[in-house]
Amino acid sequence: MKNFLKYMLATIAGILILNFLGLIIFIIVIAAASGSDVPIVDDNSVLVAKFNKPIIDRENENPFSQFSSGNFDFDGTMGLDQILKNIDKAKSDEDISGIFLHLSAIPSGMAAVEEIRDALIDFKESGKFIMAHSDTYTQKSYYLASVADKVYLTPTGDFGFSGLSTEITYFKRALDKYGVDVQVIRHGSFKSAVEPFLTDKMSDENREQLTVMLETIWGQMVGEISSARNIPVETLEEYADQLAVAFDDQALEKGMIDGLRYYDEVLDELREMTDTDEDDDIPSISMSKYSKVPEKDKESAKDRVAIIYAMGAVVTGDAEEGMIGSDRIAKAIRKARKDDKIKAIVFRVNSGGGSALASEIIHREIKLAAEVKPVVASLGNVAASGGYYIVCPADTIIASETTITGSIGVFGIIPNINELMTEKIGITTGTVKTNEHSDMGTITRALTADEKSMIQGYVDDVYNTFVNNVAEGRSMTYEQVDAIGGGRVWSGASAIEIGLIDMFGGLEKSIEVAAEMADLETYRIKSLPVQEDPFTMIMKQLTGEVKMKIIRNELGDTFNLYKKAEEIKNMEGLQAIMPYNLDIY
């Protein structure tokens, strides 16, 4: 019986291994087949853009990334870099007659949408058309669609236009209920990352900064929509306040859209615009496939502009893509600094911050790089706290009006769960130590007055270093930076007024400025850090995706809370981090 079970288990294991290897081979073959042939762009083709999946800053070279949703979707997540390149390429491509924006919700930050919108405005200079259609326009998707020559909505479709809002969740009452005391040491009256643990309502300082930020972002959106649709800003504000364009016929009547069209009617119009017979398919190509179409007559050059991508939380060590590991990013900066072929650096940052120590390490490398060649910082959706710390030595800082930045402040959190353990659960602990403060930082007791004083001194010291670094990088005084610091968050539109950024623009603008600073007429782009080889990516993603998919299915809507808990668990040392994960609706 024992041998039977042994052989049976061995057989099952063998089958599982063979199936797993077969799956790997199948995926590699499919991925290779999907990327081996260069797509053909027919005459009068329409470039179809959906933007219905998350937009990351950098194109993921992992061929397995398109399978992460659990289906064979070859038109999956794209990088903003590739989207912008495609739009620019289509502008001069004789085979592309126009762009069709087939929109729904856009699960991306506002600054990325603004960069795409600016690229579409530039595309229109070619004289080619842009048409937009959606079953439901969110405010973000309509903001993008408003640049189109024709904006269509499905009859009975929804139209969202009511202004922006954000909501902060407070945990203080729940923590009190379970006997958890969160001990916070911070510097900055606006450093509200810890506010949800200390109070059950929004502070006046936090309300002030959020109000200013939302108003400037909304003002940017309304101003651009006003210009595109030729509707006064005051009128648009009235529409939002009175919910005057909530229905399809209202949106049409008040000039927010150009017509109510079903999808088949839009296709008929596209056929006319591309001289396509009624029974024939419209010549078209998706954004992802168009990425594989080489640019025509592309001049080669020996000089290079390096784009160093830093996305995610700032952490110490050699973190993988999706996080800003201090070792990994610092190494990429050093490589760009020492490479004689690289004449300028664009440091693209999309981060709400993280470890103060890791931020200091990266800051040092950017400072050294800026001493030997031009460094331009390009801020994405968010570059705040540690995300701003690492860019402040750059020669020039460029951001969108809707970029979230600033948050110059530092904090530390040490929870005390003694009451939860002893009173609520009935668990006690015993401690042995050699000195009075040997167990400082434990979560099973409160900090003493001396310990709080010591940590507060450390926080103040790191904050002073942060402010001095910004003051040096931005040619400001300590007092000037401190006045706009204190952990306060700013939009890009406000940041330019207080000296945190130098000009408005996105990634493409940043590349142009860097090339001009280096006196380059022709150049190639070098993307850093170098991504891992596809097979390593596949193996990591297989294990990681399976784990996260199981957790996501189990937790459902609370999955985001789990992710936040994981982030907190992995925090080390003092944090220079944005006050919250800000979702703007």
Secondary structure, DSSP 8 states (H G I E B T S, - for coil): -HHHHHHHHHHHHHHHHHHHHHHHHHHHHHHHHHHHS-----TTEEEEE---S-EESS----GGGGGTTSS--SS--EEHHHHHHHHHHHHH-TTEEEEEEEES---S-HHHHHHHHHHHHHHGGGT-EEEEEEEEE-HHHHHHHTTSSEEEEEEEEEE--S---------HHHHHHHT-EEEEEEE-TT-GGGHHHH-SS--HHHHHHHHHHHHHHHHHHHHHHHHHHT--HHHHHHHHHHTTT-SHHHHHHTTSSSEE--HHHHHHHHHHHTT--TTS---EEEHHHHTTS--TT----S-EEEEEEEES-EESS---TTSEEHHHHHHHHHHHHH-TTEEEEEEEEEE-EEEHHHHHHHHHHHHHHHTTS-EEEEEEEEEETHHHHTTTTSSEEEE-TT-EEE---EEEEEEE-HHIIIIII--------SSTTTTTT-TTS---HHHHHHHHHHHHHHHHHHHHHHHHHHT--HHHHHHH-TT-EEEHHHHTTTTS-SEE--HHHHHHHHHHHTT-SS-EEEEES----HHHHHHHHHHHHHHHHHHHHHHGGGHHHHHHHHHHHT--SSEEE-SS-----
